[in-house]
Amino acid sequence: MAVNNMKSGLIAIIGILLFSLMLTGCNSNASQDNITGNSLASTSNDERIINIDKLEIYHFHGTNQCYSCITVGDYAEATVNTYFKEELEKGIIVFDHINGELPENRELVIKYGATGSSLWLGTYKEEGFSAEQNTNVWYKIKDKTDYMNYLKGVIEQKLAGN
């Protein structure tokens, strides 16, 4: 009887752990309330207005990523490399994929407040630093062109100091 109770308890604990891992493995913190139909104006690189010191764009993720988590990061990287090559070279924009589960990234995770797979934009201006998570990208992963155009507009707005 005691062995059966131990087996049942062990199975329950394993089930809870697996369920918890599934919930945290793909935590986008996205909600339908954050969907907007904003169409941000875009400009060419030659006429881009830059009113900030630096823009950090980080794709935070866990060790195990689902398709959506990987896509959010890959499309963000493609956007930055396609449209902001000059700003990357000058160090105005910094982009990276950050595994939030690794101890060496703990300080950055705390600085941004990342709690799962997410895309964050950190802006350094004369007034100081501010970080903002962009949840709308999650709703655009089915269309790479739409995703890239949307994120390009967001980045341009951040560079302009908005």
C-alpha positions in Angstrom: 0.0 0.0 0.0 2.8 2.4 0.9 4.6 1.6 -2.4 1.5 2.5 -4.4 1.1 5.8 -2.5 4.8 6.6 -3.2 4.3 5.8 -6.9 1.2 7.9 -7.2 2.9 10.8 -5.4 6.0 10.5 -7.7 3.8 10.4 -10.8 1.9 13.5 -9.6 5.1 15.4 -9.0 6.5 14.5 -12.4 3.2 15.5 -14.0 3.2 18.9 -12.2 6.9 19.5 -13.2 6.2 18.6 -16.9 3.1 20.9 -16.9 5.1 23.7 -15.4 7.8 23.3 -18.0 5.3 23.5 -20.8 3.8 26.7 -19.4 7.2 28.4 -18.9 8.8 27.1 -22.1 6.8 29.4 -24.4 5.7 32.3 -22.2 5.2 35.2 -24.6 3.3 37.4 -22.1 1.2 38.4 -25.1 -2.4 39.3 -24.8 -5.1 40.1 -27.3 -5.5 43.5 -25.6 -2.1 44.5 -27.0 -2.9 44.0 -30.6 -3.0 47.3 -32.5 -3.5 48.0 -36.2 -0.7 50.6 -36.1 1.0 51.2 -39.4 4.2 53.0 -38.7 5.7 55.2 -41.3 9.1 54.1 -42.6 12.0 56.1 -44.0 15.1 55.2 -45.9 18.4 54.8 -44.1 19.6 58.1 -45.6 16.9 60.2 -44.1 16.5 58.3 -40.8 16.3 60.6 -37.7 18.3 59.4 -34.7 17.6 61.1 -31.4 18.9 58.5 -29.0 22.3 57.3 -27.9 21.7 53.6 -28.3 19.0 51.0 -28.9 19.3 47.5 -27.6 17.1 44.8 -29.1 17.1 41.6 -27.2 15.3 38.3 -28.0 15.1 36.6 -24.6 14.4 32.9 -24.7 14.8 29.7 -22.7 17.1 26.8 -23.4 14.2 24.9 -25.1 12.3 27.0 -27.6 9.2 26.3 -29.6 8.7 27.2 -33.2 7.1 30.6 -32.3 9.8 31.5 -29.9 12.5 30.8 -32.5 10.6 32.6 -35.2 10.2 35.8 -33.1 14.0 35.9 -32.6 14.9 35.0 -36.2 12.6 37.5 -37.8 13.8 40.2 -35.4 17.4 39.4 -36.3 16.5 39.5 -40.0 14.8 42.8 -39.7 17.8 44.4 -37.9 20.3 43.0 -40.4 18.2 44.0 -43.4 17.2 47.5 -42.5 19.7 48.7 -39.8 23.1 47.4 -40.9 24.7 50.9 -40.7 23.3 51.5 -37.2 24.6 48.0 -36.1 28.0 48.8 -37.4 28.1 52.1 -35.6 26.9 50.5 -32.3 23.8 52.6 -32.3 21.8 49.4 -32.4 22.7 46.3 -30.5 20.9 43.0 -31.2 21.3 39.6 -29.5 19.6 36.4 -28.6 19.8 36.0 -24.8 19.2 32.7 -23.1 17.5 33.9 -19.9 18.1 30.6 -18.1 21.9 31.0 -18.1 23.5 32.5 -15.0 25.7 34.8 -17.0 22.6 36.5 -18.4 20.9 37.0 -15.0 21.8 40.7 -14.7 20.4 41.5 -18.2 17.2 39.5 -17.5 16.7 41.5 -14.3 17.5 44.8 -16.0 14.8 44.2 -18.6 12.4 42.3 -16.4 12.1 39.4 -18.9 10.1 36.5 -17.7 10.1 34.2 -20.7 10.5 34.2 -24.4 10.1 37.9 -25.4 11.4 40.7 -27.6 12.6 43.8 -25.7 13.8 47.2 -26.9 16.0 49.2 -24.5 16.5 52.8 -25.3 19.3 55.0 -24.0 18.6 58.7 -24.2 19.9 61.7 -22.4 17.1 61.3 -19.9 18.2 57.7 -19.1 17.3 54.2 -19.9 13.9 52.7 -20.6 12.9 49.2 -21.6 9.8 48.1 -23.4 8.6 44.6 -24.3 7.0 44.3 -27.8 4.2 41.7 -27.6 2.7 42.6 -31.0 5.4 40.7 -32.9 3.9 37.4 -31.7 0.8 38.1 -33.8 2.8 38.7 -36.9 5.0 35.5 -37.1 2.7 33.9 -39.7 3.9 36.6 -42.3 7.6 37.4 -42.3 7.1 40.5 -44.5 4.4 41.9 -42.2 6.5 41.2 -39.1 9.6 42.8 -40.6 7.7 45.9 -41.8 6.1 46.3 -38.4 9.3 45.9 -36.4 11.2 48.2 -38.8 8.6 50.9 -38.1 8.9 50.3 -34.3 12.7 50.6 -34.5 12.5 53.7 -36.6 10.2 55.3 -34.0 12.6 54.3 -31.2 15.6 55.7 -33.0 13.7 59.0 -33.5 13.2 59.1 -29.7 9.5 58.2 -29.6 
